[in-house]
């Protein structure tokens, strides 16, 4: 049976938990939180079985911040092995805290738990994209000690090569 590891901070009601395959329902709530905070649809929801399969993969990290059993924040990240090295890096895809719970250190708690997991796995680099106009996110990452790097990201719609001609 899979057991979630729970971390809590003294004098705080918030617990940080890494989800596992038994937490598919909680993962669905986390996905809804991401949609709410980012004000955008993440697409068709995954089935409970699909979520459980994702949560079982060691290269996928899903963390929740919970207060009295309610999800108030979370993070999703991916461990990416490097071709030219025996190590990996972690790509943070989403990190969000409900607006009613922001500015209370919950995002920092999620980040610290991710850092602890990376240390346990021997991973030395975490990277996260942020939109230039998202001042709140930029300030958050700067306050965490992130080193800013100017990078352009290109997104491609996947389509048949026959459509490109």
N, C-alpha and C positions, 0 to 999 in steps of 0.2 A: 504494500500500500504506500502511495506517495504521501510525503509529509511536507507541508509548507513550512519554510523557515520564517519565523516572525522576529522582527527587531523592533523594539520600542525604546523610546528615549525617556529617562526619568523625568517626572513632573510634566509629561505631555501625554495627552490621550491618543496621540497618533501612533499607529503601528505600521511599519513598512514590511511588506510580505512579498516574497518571490512566488509567483504562481506556478503551479504544476498541473499535470494532466487532470487532476480531480477538480480543478478550479475553472472549468470552462464557463460556467454561469457567471463567475466573477469577471472573467476575461471579456465576456459580452458587455457587462456593465462598464468596464474600462473602455472598451471601444466606443460606447455611447458617450462617455465622458469626453473622450477626444473629439468626437463630433460636436458636442456642445461647446467646449472651450474654443475650438478652432473655427466654429461656425461653418463647417463644411461636411458634406457626406463623405464617408470613407468607402462608399460603394455597397454592393450587396453584402449583407451580413454572412459570416461563416456559420456553418452548421456547428452544433455542439460537438460532434465527432471531429470535425476539422479543427476546431479550437483546441480540443484535447490533444490532437496529434501535434499541433504547433507547440503547445506548452510542454510537450514531452521532449522536444528537440533541445539538446544542450546548447546549440548555437543561437537559440532565441531566448531573450530575457524579457520577462514581463514582471514589473513590480507594481504593487499598489500601496497607496497610503490610505489607511482605514481608520475611521473614528467610530467607535461603538458599532463596528461591523459594516459601516457604510463607506463605500469607496469615495474618497474626496480628492484623490490625485493618483497619478500613475506615470509609468515610463515603459516604453518598449524599445528594445535595442537588439542588435544582431552582432554576433561574433563572426568576424571575417578573417579567415586564415590568409596569411601572406604567402605569395608564391616564392619570393626571394629570401624568405626568412622562416625560422622555425616558430615564430611567434604569430600572434593574431592581433587585430585591433578591434575595437567595438564602435559600431555606428549607432548612434542614438536616433531613432526615427521619430519618436514622439515623447514629449514630457509635458504634462499638463496638471494643473491644480484648479479645482472649481473656483470660480471667482470669489465666492463667499469665504474661501479658505486661503486665498492668496496673501502673501506678505506675512506669513506666520512661520516660515522656515520649513514648510513641507517639501517644497521643491529641492531645497538644500539637503533635506533628509533622504529624499529619493536618490539624489546625485551621490551622496556619501555612501549609500548602500551599494550603488553601482560600482563606485570606486573600490569598495571592499571586495566585491565579487571579482572585479578585474585583478586585484592584487592576489586573490586566492587562485586565479587561473593563470597567473604569470603574465598578464596583459598590461602593457605600459602606456598604451595610447587609446584615448576615447575621442571620437570626433562627432560633431553635430552641426548640421547646416542651420542657418538662421536667415530669414529674409531681412534685407537691409532696412526696410521700413518698420520692422518689428522692434522698436526701441526697448520694449519691456523684456523681450528675450535676449537682446544684445546686452542689456545691463545685467541681466541674471547671469549669463555666461561669463561676462567680464568679472563680476563679483565672485564667481567661483574660481577665478584664476585662469580661465581659459586664454590661450594665446590665439589672437585673431589672425586669420590668414585670408587674404583676398583670393577668392576662387570663383569662377563662373561655372554654374551648373547648367547643363543642357538636358532638357527632357524631351523624349521622343514618344510619339504615339506609335504603338506597334501596329503595323499593317503589312499586308502582302507586298512583296517587291513588285508584283504586277501592277499595283495601284500607283506606284511611284513614277511610272513612265508616262 
